[in-house]
Amino acid sequence: MSNDSSSRVVGVDLDNTIICYDQAFHRAAVERGWIDPATPAAKTAVKKALFEKVGNREWTELQGYVYGPGLDAATAYPGAAEFFRACAAREIKTVIISHKTQFAAAGPRYDLREAALGWLKTSGLADAPVTFTDTRSAKLEAVRRHGCQMLIDDLPEVFRDPAYPTGTDFILFDPDRAHRDWTATERASSWAEISSRFFP
């Protein structure tokens, strides 16, 4: 990473990059009797077990709940808040850019953006500006508009999108090591790893 931080802008995805939903999905699915409590508390494991017992409709409803009123059970990935504080101390601008619709796709009409802003406030991350978008293309336009030199995101398809801004570096956040073969850009499995690259 360059040591010149005077004009650096870092964009950071929100869901599954800052926010870890493992415990939230597990708790909500167990409460509904949709999975066995012994199921590992990991989003991917919960989804697999839920599909074996119920199905896609229930999973969609569960997502709406967890991203809405159930968000209080979610946690920040270790080191995420420290990264934002370190950036602020070095006058590196950070902006959270999230592809998140305002309302849940199924079930009650939860306001997902309002829930996310509340979570950021209680998690001590409310100082970073937040941009929500309805589509991935709008998200990439926001990355361009904010002048991000770097984007940290958990989805490879964001970088692979033909509209990804030229000149914006990309770090794939891969805490579950699901993309071990990723070589297109840098990959990091933890926020401590990302911080060590930014602040050696």
ZAKOL-713273 format. One line per 8 residues: number of its first residue (from 1); their letters; for each residue x, y, z of N, C-alpha, C. Coordinates in steps of 0.1 Angstrom, whole numbers, plus 5000, padded with zeros to 4 digits. Example, Ala and Ser with C-alpha at 12.3 -4.5 7.8 and 13.67 -1.06 7.14 Angstrom:
2
1 = AS = 5132/4943/5078/5123/4955/5078/5132/4967/5078 ~ 5128/4978/5071/5137/4989/5071/5129/5000/5079
This chain:
200
1 = MSNDSSSR = 5008/4988/5000/5000/5000/5000/5009/5013/5000 ~ 5004/5023/4993/5011/5035/4993/5011/5042/5007 ~ 5022/5049/5010/5023/5056/5023/5016/5070/5022 ~ 5013/5074/5010/5007/5087/5008/4992/5086/5011 ~ 4988/5090/5023/4974/5089/5027/4966/5101/5025 ~ 4972/5112/5020/4966/5125/5021/4953/5126/5013 ~ 4952/5118/5002/4940/5119/4994/4934/5105/4992 ~ 4937/5095/5000/4932/5082/4998/4918/5081/5003
9 = VVGVDLDN = 4910/5074/4995/4896/5071/4999/4894/5056/4997 ~ 4889/5050/5008/4887/5036/5009/4872/5033/5010 ~ 4867/5026/5000/4853/5021/5001/4852/5007/5007 ~ 4842/5005/5016/4841/4993/5023/4827/4988/5022 ~ 4825/4976/5017/4812/4969/5017/4807/4967/5031 ~ 4794/4965/5033/4788/4964/5047/4785/4949/5050 ~ 4776/4943/5043/4771/4930/5046/4782/4919/5043 ~ 4785/4911/5053/4795/4901/5052/4809/4905/5050
17 = TIICYDQA = 4811/4919/5052/4824/4924/5051/4827/4931/5064 ~ 4818/4940/5068/4819/4946/5082/4810/4938/5091 ~ 4798/4935/5087/4789/4928/5096/4790/4913/5094 ~ 4792/4906/5105/4792/4891/5104/4778/4886/5109 ~ 4771/4879/5101/4757/4875/5104/4756/4860/5109 ~ 4767/4854/5112/4767/4840/5116/4758/4837/5128 ~ 4760/4844/5138/4752/4842/5151/4737/4846/5149 ~ 4735/4857/5141/4722/4862/5139/4713/4852/5131
25 = FHRAAVER = 4719/4846/5121/4711/4836/5113/4709/4824/5121 ~ 4719/4819/5128/4717/4807/5136/4706/4809/5147 ~ 4706/4820/5154/4697/4822/5164/4683/4823/5159 ~ 4681/4831/5148/4668/4833/5142/4662/4819/5137 ~ 4670/4811/5130/4666/4799/5125/4662/4789/5136 ~ 4670/4788/5146/4667/4779/5158/4654/4784/5164 ~ 4652/4796/5166/4640/4801/5173/4627/4797/5165 ~ 4629/4796/5152/4617/4792/5144/4616/4777/5142
33 = GWIDPATP = 4625/4770/5147/4625/4755/5146/4628/4750/5132 ~ 4635/4759/5125/4639/4755/5111/4652/4747/5110 ~ 4660/4748/5120/4673/4740/5120/4675/4734/5134 ~ 4683/4724/5134/4687/4718/5147/4697/4728/5154 ~ 4695/4730/5167/4705/4739/5174/4719/4735/5173 ~ 4722/4722/5170/4736/4717/5169/4742/4721/5156 ~ 4734/4727/5147/4739/4732/5134/4750/4742/5137 ~ 4762/4742/5130/4772/4752/5132/4767/4766/5130
41 = AAKTAVKK = 4771/4775/5139/4767/4789/5138/4775/4796/5127 ~ 4772/4793/5115/4778/4799/5103/4767/4801/5093 ~ 4766/4812/5086/4756/4815/5077/4754/4804/5066 ~ 4765/4800/5061/4765/4790/5050/4759/4776/5055 ~ 4763/4773/5068/4758/4760/5074/4743/4761/5077 ~ 4739/4773/5082/4725/4775/5085/4716/4774/5072 ~ 4721/4781/5061/4714/4781/5049/4712/4766/5044 ~ 4723/4759/5044/4722/4745/5039/4713/4737/5047
49 = ALFEKVGN = 4713/4738/5060/4704/4730/5069/4690/4734/5067 ~ 4688/4747/5066/4674/4752/5064/4668/4748/5051 ~ 4676/4748/5040/4670/4743/5028/4667/4728/5028 ~ 4674/4720/5036/4671/4706/5037/4658/4704/5045 ~ 4654/4713/5053/4643/4711/5062/4630/4719/5057 ~ 4632/4731/5052/4621/4739/5047/4623/4743/5032 ~ 4628/4755/5030/4630/4758/5016/4633/4773/5013 ~ 4633/4777/5001/4637/4790/4997/4629/4801/5002
57 = REWTELQG = 4615/4799/5003/4607/4810/5008/4610/4813/5023 ~ 4613/4803/5031/4616/4805/5045/4630/4812/5046 ~ 4639/4808/5037/4652/4815/5037/4651/4829/5034 ~ 4643/4833/5024/4641/4847/5020/4635/4855/5032 ~ 4625/4849/5038/4619/4855/5050/4629/4857/5061 ~ 4637/4847/5063/4647/4848/5074/4657/4859/5071 ~ 4661/4860/5059/4670/4871/5055/4664/4885/5059 ~ 4651/4886/5055/4645/4899/5058/4645/4902/5073
65 = YVYGPGLD = 4642/4892/5081/4642/4894/5096/4656/4897/5101 ~ 4666/4889/5097/4680/4891/5102/4685/4904/5098 ~ 4683/4908/5085/4688/4921/5081/4680/4933/5086 ~ 4669/4930/5093/4660/4940/5099/4661/4940/5114 ~ 4649/4936/5120/4649/4936/5135/4659/4926/5142 ~ 4663/4916/5134/4672/4906/5140/4686/4910/5139 ~ 4689/4922/5134/4703/4926/5132/4710/4928/5145 ~ 4703/4930/5156/4710/4932/5169/4718/4920/5173
73 = AATAYPGA = 4716/4908/5167/4723/4896/5171/4736/4895/5162 ~ 4737/4903/5152/4749/4903/5144/4761/4910/5151 ~ 4773/4907/5147/4785/4913/5152/4794/4918/5141 ~ 4803/4927/5145/4813/4932/5136/4824/4922/5135 ~ 4829/4920/5123/4841/4911/5122/4852/4917/5131 ~ 4859/4909/5138/4871/4913/5146/4880/4922/5138 ~ 4884/4933/5143/4893/4942/5137/4887/4952/5128 ~ 4874/4951/5124/4868/4961/5115/4868/4975/5121
81 = AEFFRACA = 4863/4976/5133/4862/4989/5139/4876/4995/5141 ~ 4886/4987/5144/4899/4992/5146/4905/4997/5133 ~ 4901/4990/5122/4906/4995/5109/4901/5009/5106 ~ 4888/5011/5109/4882/5025/5106/4889/5035/5115 ~ 4891/5032/5128/4898/5041/5137/4912/5045/5132 ~ 4919/5034/5127/4933/5037/5123/4933/5045/5110 ~ 4923/5044/5101/4922/5052/5090/4919/5067/5094 ~ 4910/5069/5103/4907/5082/5108/4919/5089/5114
89 = AREIKTVI = 4927/5081/5121/4939/5087/5128/4949/5091/5117 ~ 4949/5085/5106/4958/5088/5095/4952/5097/5084 ~ 4940/5102/5087/4933/5111/5077/4931/5104/5064 ~ 4928/5091/5065/4924/5083/5053/4908/5083/5053 ~ 4902/5088/5043/4888/5088/5043/4882/5074/5040 ~ 4872/5070/5048/4865/5058/5045/4850/5061/5042 ~ 4845/5053/5034/4830/5054/5031/4825/5040/5029 ~ 4813/5037/5036/4807/5024/5035/4797/5025/5023
97 = ISHKTQFA = 4799/5015/5014/4790/5015/5002/4783/5001/5001 ~ 4770/5002/5003/4763/4989/5005/4752/4987/4994 ~ 4752/4976/4987/4741/4972/4978/4730/4966/4987 ~ 4721/4974/4992/4711/4969/5001/4698/4976/4997 ~ 4688/4969/4994/4674/4975/4991/4669/4980/5004 ~ 4659/4989/5004/4654/4995/5016/4645/4986/5024 ~ 4637/4977/5016/4628/4969/5023/4630/4954/5020 ~ 4626/4946/5029/4628/4931/5028/4620/4926/5016
105 = AAGPRYDL = 4626/4916/5009/4619/4910/4997/4607/4902/5000 ~ 4606/4897/5012/4595/4888/5016/4592/4890/5031 ~ 4580/4887/5034/4576/4888/5048/4573/4902/5052 ~ 4573/4906/5065/4570/4920/5069/4579/4930/5062 ~ 4574/4942/5061/4581/4953/5053/4591/4960/5063 ~ 4601/4952/5066/4612/4958/5075/4620/4968/5067 ~ 4624/4979/5073/4633/4988/5067/4648/4984/5070 ~ 4654/4978/5060/4667/4972/5062/4678/4983/5063
113 = REAALGWL = 4676/4994/5056/4686/5004/5057/4686/5011/5071 ~ 4674/5014/5076/4673/5019/5089/4679/5010/5100 ~ 4677/4997/5098/4683/4988/5108/4698/4988/5107 ~ 4703/4989/5095/4718/4989/5093/4724/5001/5099 ~ 4718/5013/5097/4723/5025/5103/4722/5024/5119 ~ 4712/5018/5124/4711/5017/5139/4722/5008/5144 ~ 4725/4997/5136/4735/4988/5140/4749/4994/5140 ~ 4752/5002/5130/4764/5009/5129/4766/5019/5140
121 = KTSGLADA = 4755/5025/5144/4756/5035/5156/4759/5027/5169 ~ 4753/5016/5171/4755/5009/5184/4768/5002/5184 ~ 4774/5000/5172/4787/4992/5170/4798/5002/5170 ~ 4796/5015/5171/4807/5024/5171/4813/5027/5158 ~ 4805/5025/5147/4810/5027/5134/4801/5038/5126 ~ 4795/5046/5134/4785/5055/5127/4792/5067/5121 ~ 4805/5069/5123/4812/5081/5118/4815/5080/5103 ~ 4816/5068/5098/4819/5067/5084/4806/5070/5076
129 = PVTFTDTR = 4807/5078/5065/4795/5080/5057/4790/5067/5051 ~ 4777/5066/5048/4771/5054/5043/4764/5057/5030 ~ 4766/5050/5020/4758/5051/5007/4751/5037/5005 ~ 4738/5037/5004/4731/5025/5000/4726/5026/4986 ~ 4727/5015/4979/4722/5015/4965/4713/5003/4963 ~ 4705/5004/4953/4695/4993/4950/4701/4982/4941 ~ 4711/4986/4933/4717/4976/4924/4732/4976/4925 ~ 4738/4966/4919/4753/4965/4919/4759/4976/4910
137 = SAKLEAVR = 4752/4979/4899/4757/4989/4890/4757/5003/4897 ~ 4747/5006/4905/4746/5018/4912/4757/5018/4923 ~ 4760/5007/4929/4771/5006/4939/4784/5010/4932 ~ 4787/5004/4920/4799/5007/4914/4800/5022/4909 ~ 4789/5028/4906/4789/5042/4903/4792/5050/4915 ~ 4787/5045/4927/4790/5052/4940/4805/5051/4943 ~ 4811/5040/4940/4825/5038/4942/4833/5048/4934 ~ 4828/5050/4921/4835/5060/4912/4832/5074/4917
145 = RHGCQMLI = 4820/5077/4921/4816/5090/4925/4824/5095/4938 ~ 4826/5085/4947/4833/5089/4959/4848/5089/4957 ~ 4853/5085/4945/4867/5086/4942/4875/5076/4950 ~ 4870/5064/4952/4877/5054/4959/4889/5048/4952 ~ 4900/5049/4959/4912/5042/4953/4912/5027/4956 ~ 4904/5023/4966/4904/5009/4971/4890/5006/4974 ~ 4886/4994/4971/4873/4988/4976/4876/4975/4983 ~ 4870/4973/4995/4871/4960/5002/4857/4954/5002
153 = DDLPEVFR = 4856/4942/4997/4843/4936/4994/4844/4921/4995 ~ 4833/4914/4999/4834/4899/5000/4829/4892/4988 ~ 4825/4899/4977/4819/4893/4965/4829/4894/4953 ~ 4834/4883/4948/4843/4884/4936/4836/4890/4924 ~ 4822/4888/4923/4815/4893/4912/4815/4908/4911 ~ 4817/4915/4922/4818/4929/4922/4829/4934/4914 ~ 4841/4927/4916/4853/4931/4908/4852/4926/4894 ~ 4845/4915/4892/4844/4910/4878/4834/4917/4869
161 = DPAYPTGT = 4826/4926/4876/4816/4933/4868/4823/4942/4858 ~ 4819/4942/4845/4826/4950/4835/4826/4965/4839 ~ 4816/4969/4847/4815/4983/4851/4824/4987/4863 ~ 4832/4977/4868/4841/4981/4879/4851/4992/4875 ~ 4852/5002/4884/4860/5014/4880/4875/5010/4878 ~ 4879/5014/4866/4894/5013/4863/4902/5022/4873 ~ 4912/5016/4878/4921/5024/4887/4917/5023/4902 ~ 4906/5015/4905/4902/5013/4919/4907/4999/4923
169 = DFILFDPD = 4917/4998/4932/4921/4985/4937/4911/4978/4944 ~ 4912/4965/4946/4902/4956/4952/4908/4946/4961 ~ 4903/4945/4973/4907/4935/4982/4895/4926/4984 ~ 4896/4913/4982/4885/4904/4984/4886/4899/4999 ~ 4875/4903/5006/4875/4899/5020/4869/4885/5021 ~ 4876/4875/5025/4873/4861/5024/4875/4854/5038 ~ 4867/4857/5048/4870/4852/5061/4868/4837/5062 ~ 4859/4831/5054/4857/4816/5054/4866/4809/5044
177 = RAHRDWTA = 4875/4816/5038/4884/4811/5028/4877/4802/5018 ~ 4866/4808/5013/4858/4802/5002/4864/4804/4988 ~ 4873/4813/4987/4879/4817/4974/4894/4816/4974 ~ 4899/4804/4978/4913/4802/4979/4920/4803/4965 ~ 4913/4801/4954/4919/4802/4941/4919/4816/4936 ~ 4914/4826/4944/4913/4840/4939/4927/4846/4937 ~ 4931/4850/4925/4944/4856/4922/4943/4869/4914 ~ 4930/4873/4911/4928/4885/4903/4933/4897/4911
185 = TERASSWA = 4931/4898/4924/4935/4909/4932/4940/4903/4946 ~ 4943/4912/4955/4946/4908/4968/4934/4901/4975 ~ 4937/4891/4984/4926/4885/4991/4930/4885/5006 ~ 4921/4887/5015/4924/4888/5029/4914/4880/5037 ~ 4918/4872/5047/4908/4864/5055/4905/4871/5068 ~ 4910/4882/5071/4907/4889/5083/4910/4904/5082 ~ 4904/4912/5091/4907/4926/5091/4920/4929/5097 ~ 4926/4920/5105/4939/4922/5110/4949/4921/5098
193 = EISSRFFP = 4946/4912/5089/4954/4911/5077/4954/4923/5068 ~ 4941/4928/5066/4940/4941/5059/4947/4952/5065 ~ 4946/4954/5078/4953/4965/5085/4968/4963/5084 ~ 4973/4951/5085/4987/4949/5084/4993/4954/5070 ~ 4984/4953/5060/4988/4958/5047/4988/4973/5045 ~ 4978/4979/5052/4976/4993/5051/4986/5000/5060 ~ 4988/4994/5072/4996/5001/5082/5008/4992/5087 ~ 5017/4989/5078/5028/4980/5081/5037/4985/5093
